[in-house]
Amino acid sequence: MGDDVNPDRDDLPLRANTSHILVRHYVLDLDIHFHTQVITGTLVLFLEPGPGAGEGAWAGEGPGAGEGDLYTAQPSKTADSWEDESNGDFTLVLDCCDLAVSKVEELDVASVLDLLGLLEEVRGEESVVEPQPGSQSAVLIQRLISLPATQWKKQHHLYSQCSRAPASESGRPLVFHTDRWSLQVRHRGTRTPQEFPRALRICYETKPEGGSVRWTKDQDNRSCVYTAGSPINNRALFPCQEPPVAMSTWQARVRAPRGCVVLLSGENQAEPTHLQETGLCSWDYYVTMPMPASTFTLAVGSWSLVPTAQQTALFGAPHSHTGSLDLPFAASPQFMFERSALKDEKHFESGCTVSGENNVSCCHVDYPCRFTEASAWSQRIIPHRVFAPPSLVPKAQFQILPLLPRCLAAAHATLGVHPFPRLDILIVPAGFSSLGMASPHIIFLSQSVLCGERDGVGGVQPGLSLCGSRLCHELSHSWFGLAIGARDWTEEWISEGFATYLEDVIWARAQQLSRTETDEQSKLKALLRWRRLSEELQNSEDQLQILRPNMESTGQVSESGSSFVKHALNPEKNFMQVHYLKGYFLLRFLASKVEDERFLSFFKLFVMKYHGQLILSQDFLQMLLETFPDKERQGLTLEAIHADWLDRPGIPKWLFEGSAAWTQTRLVEEVKAEPVSPFLSLPQSVSFTHRNGAYICCCDDLVCSVVSEVVKWIGLNQSVGRGRKRKRARPKVTPEQLVLLLELLLEEAELSVTSLCTIQRTYNLQEQDAEVRHRWCELVVKHKHTEAYHDVEHFLQHDQAMGVYLYGELMVHEDARQQALARHCLSLLQDEMDQSARRVVEEMVL
C-alpha cells in the first residue's frame, strides 16, 4: 500500500478559529462559467462571537495559533509582513484553498430599513456574547441571528436584503491574506471578536484546478460541474468554517446557462427564473437546519428529469405496501412506550426543549425541526425526483424510480421521521469516485449502481440488489451523517459504519423479506464483508485501521478551535472501507448483545435525542449502556469497546472468533461432491461433515447453495480435457451469491479457458451488477483470459467508482499485454478521473 503514512502530507488542517467567532449564515451569489471552468460571485457571512470570544487569546492570531508546530503557513512574499503587521488586531480565519479572493468588505446593514425594526423587538435568548454597546450593526445582526425558528421566513428575507447592502464607509479598512489553506481577514484597530464586523462580503472566483468541484463531461458528452465530495470538502468552492462545530444555515442564488439544471442542497424545490438581459437562468435555494459547511452540495448540468409514469410498474403503488411498511411510525405503541421509558431515565432532560404538536423533546439549537411536525411523523415517503443524463433516463426510470418509494418507506419504518422534507437523486458522470454520496436533500449515485436489462423475478429484480442496497445506504445518511453528525471527522465510522449496518435492515424491509430470508441475506452479506475486511486489513497500514485515531483526544481542538483531520489527504484512504466494515461489525457485535429488535428500537430513541446535533462515539455507546444497564454488568463497558474496537488496528477478538457463525448456523441441504479434494480450496469458515457416504455442508442456505456451485465448477474444471461434457441450465442465484461464488473460484490456482467461458455464459456475467462484474474481471486478469480483456476495459471505463483496484491487478502480474491495457485505459480516462483516483492509479501504472 505505498509509502508509510506521513502525517505532514496526509493530515488535513482545519484552520478556522471557531472558538472565537462563528459563521451563522452564508449567502452565496454565484455565476457558472463553463467556457473558463470557474465560478465567480460573492459570499456574505453573518458572524457571531464564539464561545471562547471572552478569553482574550486572539491577539496576533493566525493559522495554527494555539497549535504549536502542527502546521506552518506556506511560504509567500507577504506571509512575514502579514504577521508583522498584525499589531494585536483580531484575525478571522476561514478555511480556503485554490480561490482567487479580490475583495473583502464590511456591509452597512444599518442602511437596510426593514432590519431597523429589530431594534424595537425583544432580544432573542440564543446569543452567546453580548455585542459591544454603541455598535448598531452588531446589535442588528445579533438580533437577526437570534430570531426564533417560527420567524425563519422573515429571517431569510432579511439575510437576503442585508447581503445586497452597500459596503460600509466606517473608515477602517478590512485587509486580508491567503495562504495554502486559509483566508485571514483583519479590521484595522479591532482587537476582539466582539468588536469585529458582523457582516462581511467576499468577492472571489474559483480556479479550474480547485479540488472541491469537478468540471467534466456527462455520459452524453455535455459540460457539467458538481461538488465531488473531495477530501478538502468545500474550501475550494467558497471560504468557510470547515470544523463541523461551525453549524450554519445558507441561501444560494446560482446563475447558469439556459438549458442547465441547477441542483443544490436546499429545502425548497427551486424553479428557474429566466433572465432576459443575460440569457441565463437563476436558481434560488435555502436551508433552515444548521449544518456543517462541508455538507453544501452543488451540481449544474444538462440533466433530464426522469419521468414518473412507470414508477409503479414493477412494485405497484406505494400505498400497497404490506407488513411493517403499512404501520405509520408515529403510531407504533412499542416505540411510544420505549420513548416514554427513556424519558423517565432522564435522557432527554438536559438542554432539551419540548415543542411542536407532538410535544417532542428536541435537544438541538432552535430551528424549524420536522420532528415537531405531526404531518412529518406519518409521511413515510417524502417528495422526490430523479435526474440523469438523457442516455441513462430509461435505466433510471425502470430501476431507481420503482425502488425509491419502497426504500423511503422502509427507512421511515426503521428510523422514524425523515429529517429532510424532500429528496433529489442525480446520476453523476462516470468519473465519480464512489458509488454514492449523500448530502442534505440530494444524493449522488454512480452509474455503476445501474445494471443491464434483466427479467424480473419475484418482487424485486435480482439485478437491482446493488442499486437498492446503495439507495438504502445513502438514505441512512439522512439520519446518521447529516441529521446526526460526527463532532470529530476522524470518527468516520459514526457515519459510514451506521449506514452500512442500516442499509441491510432497510433493504430487507423494502423487499418485504420474511424473517428467515432477512436472516439469510444478512449472514451472507456479513460473510462477504468479513472476507473484504480481512483482506483490507492485511494490506493496509495499522494507523489507517483505527476507528478512533485520536483516541482519548477525540473531539479536542486548539484554543482557537482549529485542528486537523488525521490521514484525510492520504489518497489511498479514500478507497479503503475499514471505517465502513469495522464499524458495521461493531454494530453487529452490539446488536448480538442486546438482540436485533431491541437494538433497532434503540436507534429510534437515539435519533430522537440527538437529531440536529454532533456526537462522539461515546455519546452513542454511553446511551446504549445506560439503556441496557444489565449488559454493563455482563462485561460490556465503554472502556472495553474502546480497547477492542475503536482504538487499535486489526481484527477484534469477537469478530475473529465469531466469523464462522455466518456459515455454520445450522445443518441445511446436502452437497454431494465426487472426491473430498475439491473442498480443500474452500475457506475454513465453510465446513463439511461426512454422513452416510455423502459430504454435508454445515452452513446457511444461501451460502450452501454457493458452495454447491463452487464444487460443481471445480469438478467441471478438473474434467476438462478428459472428454467429459456437461450441459448446465442457468441457475437462479442472487447477485450476492454470485459475488461469493466468484470470490471462491478466485482462490483456485488454475481455471481453464473452457471453464471461464462456461461460467460467463451460464451466469450471463456481462449483464450482472458492478460488484459481480468486478469479480469476473479479477478472474479474467488472474487467469489471463485474453478473450475477455474487453470486459476489463469496459469496466475500467464505465465503472470508475470501483476500478482502481483492477489497475493494480493488471500491473502486478507483470504481463506485457495486461500492463499495456492498464496504461491505455489510464490515457483515455485521466482527464475525467477523480483527482484522488488518478493519483493512486498513476502510482500503480506509471
GIWO-V415957 format. One record per run of one state. SS is the DSSP state (H for helix, E for strand, L for the rest). FROM is the first residue (numbers start at 1). LEN is the number of residues. Records with the same first field share a line. If there is no record, write none. Layout:
SS->FROM-LEN / FROM-LEN
//
This chain:
L->1-6 / 11-1 / 15-6 / 34-4 / 50-29 / 85-6 / 96-3 / 108-1 / 112-1 / 121-15 / 146-3 / 164-3 / 168-6 / 179-3 / 188-11 / 207-6 / 218-5 / 228-12 / 241-7 / 258-3 / 265-8 / 276-4 / 292-1 / 296-2 / 302-2 / 306-12 / 321-2 / 327-2 / 332-1 / 345-8 / 356-4 / 363-7 / 373-1 / 378-5 / 389-1 / 416-6 / 428-8 / 440-2 / 446-1 / 450-12 / 477-3 / 481-3 / 487-6 / 511-4 / 539-3 / 546-5 / 554-9 / 566-7 / 576-2 / 595-1 / 611-2 / 616-1 / 628-1 / 634-4 / 647-6 / 663-7 / 671-6 / 682-5 / 692-2 / 699-2 / 720-15 / 747-6 / 764-1 / 768-2 / 783-3 / 799-5 / 813-3 / 830-5 / 846-1
H->7-4 / 79-6 / 109-3 / 113-8 / 136-10 / 149-15 / 293-3 / 318-3 / 323-4 / 329-3 / 333-12 / 370-3 / 374-4 / 390-26 / 447-3 / 462-15 / 493-18 / 515-24 / 542-4 / 551-3 / 573-3 / 578-17 / 596-15 / 617-11 / 629-5 / 638-9 / 653-10 / 677-5 / 701-19 / 735-12 / 753-11 / 765-3 / 770-13 / 786-13 / 804-9 / 816-14 / 835-11
E->12-3 / 21-13 / 38-12 / 91-5 / 99-9 / 167-1 / 174-5 / 182-6 / 199-8 / 213-5 / 223-5 / 240-1 / 248-10 / 261-4 / 273-3 / 280-12 / 298-4 / 304-2 / 353-3 / 360-3 / 383-6 / 422-6 / 436-4 / 442-4 / 480-1 / 484-3 / 563-3 / 613-3 / 670-1 / 687-5 / 694-5
//
